[in-house]
Amino acid sequence: MKVGRVIYLEAGEFEELVKAVVERVQEGDVKAVAVASRGGKSALRIAEALKGAAPVVSVTEFTYSDDVKKRMKKLGVKPLERVELPIQDRRDLREGLLLFGEGVKAALEAAVIAAGEGLKGERVIAVAGEEGGINTALVVRAAGPEEMVDPDPEKRLRVLEVLALPLRG
């Protein structure tokens, strides 16, 4: 049995999340960190803190600025731009995940997209948030869009641990 803790974050408390991600990566069984990062800053902050301890994949449905892409390259972050969001168009799944907050949905989408980068079936930390910044971190078994809800439980996307969630009032 493993006993862990979930961090509940108020707006702007993302450094506690970054610290939790670094500590969890140091346990040694995480293959990568997938970050849903609209402008790239959150992914860069995670990569800076990890100092190469795990690869970082940064996912956006937009395009990163040239400056952000240069910084990502320097830190070894893999940018995935203009991606299709696999949960967004699946209303039933999207609405269910939004019960937990936008960050949970976005984190799981980042994990599904990152699975296409050789992480399918691997233990990945998925990080995301809302307008105020990152506030959600989940340890997941990554799966591609086609396996996301596979009938075989050993293939489908699975949340294994919750590291951080936003505090709701």
GIPE-V198340 format. One record per pair of residues at least 12 apart in sequence whose ideal C-beta (glycine too) atoms are under 7 Angstrom apart, sorted by the first residue. I is the first residue (numbers start at 0). J is the second residue. Records with the same first field share a line. If there is no record, write none. Layout:
# GIPE-V198340
I=J + J
This chain:
# GIPE-V198340
3=160
5=161 + 162 + 163 + 164
6=19 + 162 + 163
7=164 + 166
8=134 + 163 + 165 + 166
9=166
10=131
11=131 + 132
13=132 + 133 + 134
16=133 + 134 + 136 + 163
17=44 + 45 + 48
19=136 + 162 + 163
20=32 + 45 + 124 + 126 + 136 + 162
21=48 + 49
23=124 + 138 + 162
24=49 + 52 + 53 + 124
25=52
28=122
29=53 + 122 + 123 + 124 + 138
30=118 + 121 + 122 + 123
31=53 + 54 + 56 + 113 + 118 + 123
32=45 + 49 + 53 + 55 + 123 + 124 + 126
33=56 + 58 + 109 + 110 + 113 + 123 + 125
34=55 + 57 + 58 + 109 + 126
35=58 + 105 + 106 + 108 + 109 + 127
36=57 + 58 + 59
37=59 + 61
38=67
39=57 + 63 + 67 + 71
41=128 + 132 + 133
42=55 + 57 + 71 + 76
43=70 + 71 + 74 + 76
45=126
46=74 + 75 + 76
47=74
51=75
54=75 + 77
55=76
56=77 + 79 + 113 + 116
57=71 + 76 + 77 + 78 + 79
58=79 + 82 + 109 + 112 + 113
59=80 + 82
60=81 + 82 + 84
61=80
62=80 + 81
63=78 + 80
77=116
79=112
82=112
84=108
85=108 + 111 + 144 + 147
86=104 + 107 + 108
100=135 + 164 + 165
101=129
102=127 + 128 + 129 + 134 + 135 + 165
103=135
105=127
106=125 + 126 + 127 + 135 + 137
107=125 + 139 + 156
109=125 + 127
110=123 + 125 + 139 + 141 + 156
111=142 + 143 + 144 + 147 + 156
113=141
114=141 + 142 + 143
115=143
118=141
119=141 + 142 + 143
120=140 + 141
121=141
122=138 + 140 + 159
123=139 + 141
124=136 + 138
125=137 + 139
134=163 + 165
135=163 + 164 + 165
136=162 + 163
137=158 + 160 + 161 + 162
138=159 + 160 + 162
139=156 + 157 + 158 + 159
140=156 + 157 + 159
142=154 + 155 + 156
